[in-house]
Amino acid sequence: MIGAIDAFGPNGPNGATGVSSATGVSSAIGVSSATGVSSATGVSSAIGLDLGSRRSKVVSINNGQVVDHEVFQAWAFDRKSIIRWVDERRPQIGRNSIPLCVTGYSRHVAAAKLGGIAITEIRAFGLGSGVLGQGVKTLVDIGGQDAKAMILAPGGLVDNFEMNDRCAAGTGKFFELLATTLGVEFGELAQLAIQSADAVPISSTCAVFAESEIVGRLAEGVAPGLLARGVFRAVAERLAGMLRRIGFREPAFLVGGGANECLAEELGKILGIRFNTHSEGHLLGAIGAARHAERVTLTSQIVEPIPERPSLEDKNDRT
């Protein structure tokens, strides 16, 4: 597809399949019915967009199952390609013939441009969590410039959440910067770290100070793998603090473009529970938006009511 790219690395956020062996699900869309993702082809019944700060994820679904998906640059830089992708998947009879929902950065602007509706990222991730399997209780999203921790109730409702959106520490941008400092690609950072059984502590989770600290450690001759593992351990400590404030329980998943097996392993060690990853984890927001759109008529009248907790509105309403 024109303008299409992978989310933070080849074939997904983890560089390869992006799937933890602990999940027990297939990495390929459409292979495992347990994932809730289907490769079936056909006419789309709804379209969802998750406009991230670094990447835009778009999916089309039919009866709740994904039939097509793509990843683009952020909306601000690649809106023409995104609009083209959407238009190609809507019948010729008119743009508004298929419900469309947008979440993420500039969601209201994009929804107006595309003739759709908008929902918060927190709600979208809750609705999309079904792709991970039934009964997910804890969800942590590592985005390009923020991190979100969510506690889920049955049906994808969000009981509580915590959000880090004022600092790049613990986000995809943080990992990209430190990967460059260590002389590897983003997709190689987790593989480098997971090959090291030990870690050299990184005392600062500030991107600027952490970069300086790593440069100094490299000059001392410290192995890059030890530093890479130290980076993920430091980020895991920060995420653990968020989760301790809102509670956590299994099953737990780490998703988003910055999610990887090493970070999941470190976070699990700190909190004493198992965190899984999923190859379609970076699509959760878009899937949730599409599933919401599927329940909405063209006049935005709710067809299947979806309870929403009014106190859980997105703390950072990104227009």
N, C-alpha and C positions, 0 to 999 in steps of 0.2 A: 504494500500500500504506500501511496505517496506520503512522505513525511513520517512514516512509521519508524519507531525505534524501540529498543528494549528498555525495560524499567531498571535503571541503574546497573545494567549489565546484560550479557547474552542470555536469552531465554528466560529472563525473569530476574528477580532481585538477588539470587544467590550465585549467578554466574553459570550454573549448569541446570539441574532440574529444579533446585530450590526446595526440594522436599526432604523433610526429616524422615529417617527410617522409622521413627516412632509413630508417624501418622498412619502408616499402613494403607495409604491411598496412592493412587497412580499420579504421576506427574503430568500426564498427558490429558488435555481436555477431552472429555467424551469417553474415556476408558472406564472409569469407575463410577457406577451409579451412586455409590455411597457419598461421593463428593457433592452431588447435586449439580454437577456441571456436565452438560451433554454436548457432543460434537454433531448432533443431528442438524442437518441442513433444512432450510425452509424459510417461510416468510416470518419476519420478526413481528412480535406482538407488542414489544416495548423496547426502548433504548435508554441506556443509562450512561452518564458521563461523570467521572470523578476528576475534577480539575485540580491537580496538585501543583505545588510551587515549582517542582522540577519536571514532572511528567503529567500528561493527561491520559487517563485510561477510559476507553469507551467500549461498551458491550451492547450487543443486541440479544434479546432473549425471546423464547417462545414457550409459553406456559411455564415460566419459571426456570427454564433451562437455557444456558448460554449457547447460542448458535454461531456467534462471531464475536471477536474482540480484537482490539489493537491498542498500541501504546504510542503516543505522540509526545512532542515537546510540550511545554506549558502553553496554555491557551493564549497568553500574551504574544507568543512567538510563532505559533503554528495554527492559528484559528482557521485559516483557509482550508488546510488539510483536514481538520476535524469536521468542519462544516461539510466538506465534500464527502467524507466517509459517512456522515449521518444521512445526507441527501441520497446517497447511493442505496441506502437500506430502507428508504421510505418509498412506498408505491408512487407511481407517476401521478396518481389522482390528487396528490396534495401533501404538503409537508406535515400538516396537522392530523393526518389520518392515522398515525401511530403515536401513542403517548410517549413522551420523553421527559426525563427528570435529570436534573443536574445537581451535583453536590461539589463542595470544595471552594477554592478561590474563584472569585468573580462568578459565582453560581447564578446570582440574580441577573447579571448582565448577559451571561450566556443563555440562560433560560429564555429571556426576552428575545434574544437574537434568533434562537432556534424554535421558538414557539412551544416552550415546555414549562415545567414547574421546577421549583427548587426545594431541597430539604437540607438540613444540617448534616455535616459529616458524621457526627455521633450517631444520629438516627440511621443514616445510610449503612454504616458499618454494622450496626445491630441487625438490620434487615438482611444484610448480605452474609451474615455469619453462618447461615444454614449451609453454605457451600463447604464448610469445614466439617460438617457432620452434625448429628443431633446432640443437644445438651451442652454446647460450649458455654463455659461459665466466665472465663477470663480472657480478654482480648487486648493485646498491646499492638498498636500500629506505629511503625517507625516510618514517618514521612520524610520528605525532603528537607523541611524546615521546622517540623514540630513532631512531638511524640504524644500519643494518646493512650491512656490505660482505661479500659472499660470493664465493668462487672455486669454480666448479662443475666437476664431472667428468661424463662421460657418464651418462645415466640420471637426472640430477637429484641425484646425490650431491654433498655439500658437502665439498670438499677442505680448506678453511680459511675462517675468518671473523673479522671484527672488529666489535665492537659499541660504540656510544656510547649509554649509557643513564643516565649520571649528570649530564648537563647538557642543557638544552633547545636549546643552540646547534646549528644545522644540522638542526632538526626542523620538522615542520609548525607546532607551537606557536610557534616562533621566527619563522617567516614570517608567521603570523597577527598576531603582536604588531607586527612592523615594518610590515606592510601598514596596520594601523590608524594607526600613527605617521605614515605617508606619506599618509594620507587616502584610501586605496583599499580595495576589497574584496580578499580573499585571491586570488580567481581573476583579478584584474586586475593583480596584482603582477608576474607574469612577463611579461605583455604590455607593461606599462610599461617594464620593464627591457630587453626585447628590441628596443624601438624606439630605444634609445640605443646608439650604437656604442662609446661610451666609458663609463668608470666612475670615480666618486670613491671611493677606498679607504675601507673601514670597518675601522678598526684593531682593534676588539674583536668577538669572536664571542660574548661574553657577552650574553644577551638584554637585561639591565638596562642595561649600559654602552653597548651598541649603540644602544638606544633614545635614551639621552641624547645620544649623538654625532650621531644623525640629526636630533634636534630642534635641536641647535646649528647643524648644517649648513644646515638649512632656513631658520633665522633669518638666515644669511649670504647667502641667496638662491640656494643651489645647487639645480639642477633635480631634482625627484623622480625622474625617470628615471635620472639619473646615480647617485643614491643606491641606487635599486632594483638596478641592475646591480652596484653595489659590494657590496650584501648577498649576492647570489648568488655573486660572485667570492670573497668571504671564506668562505662556506660550502663552496664547491668546494675551496678550499685545505685546509680541515679534512678533507673527505672524501678528498682526494688523499693526505693523510698516513696515513689508515686503510688505503687501498689499497696504498700503498708498503710497509707493514709485512707484508702478506699476499701481495702480487703481484697482477698484473692482466694481462688479455689480452682480445683481441676474439674473438667478438662480445660487446659490453658493453651492459647496459641499466640505466636508472635508473627505478625503479618506486616505488609507494607514493603516499599522498595528497599528499605534498610534492614529488613529482617534476614537473618541467616542462622545456620545451625550453631555456630560458635557462640553468638550472643544468646541464643536460646539455652545453650548448655550452661553458660555462666550465670544467667538469670535463675535458672532452675536450681543450681547449686546454692545460691544465696537464699532463696525462698523455700527450698526444700520440697518443691513440686516440679513436675515435668512440663516443660514448654515445648510444644510442637511447632513446626513450620509447615507451610503448604505452598506448592508451586503456583497456585492461583491466588495466593494471599494478597498480592498487590492489586488484584481486581475487585476486592471485596466492596469497596465504596461504590464503584460503578455498578456492580451486580445488585447491591442494595437499592441504589437509585432506580435501576431498571425494574426491579420487583415492585417498588413503590408505584412507579408509573403504570405498571400493568394493572394496578388496582384502581386507577383513576380514570375517569371518563375524559373526553376532550374538553368538557366544561369544568374540569377539576372537581367534580363531585365524587366523593369517596364511594366506591362500589363495595369494597370489603373493608369495614372499619379497621383501622390500625391504632390501638391505644398508644398514646404518647404521654410521657410524664412531663408536664409543663415546666417543672423545676430543672429539667435537664436540657434546656436550650443551649446551643453552642455558645460557649463563653466568648468566643471570638467570631462574631458574625461577619464573615468575609464577603462583602458585597460582590 
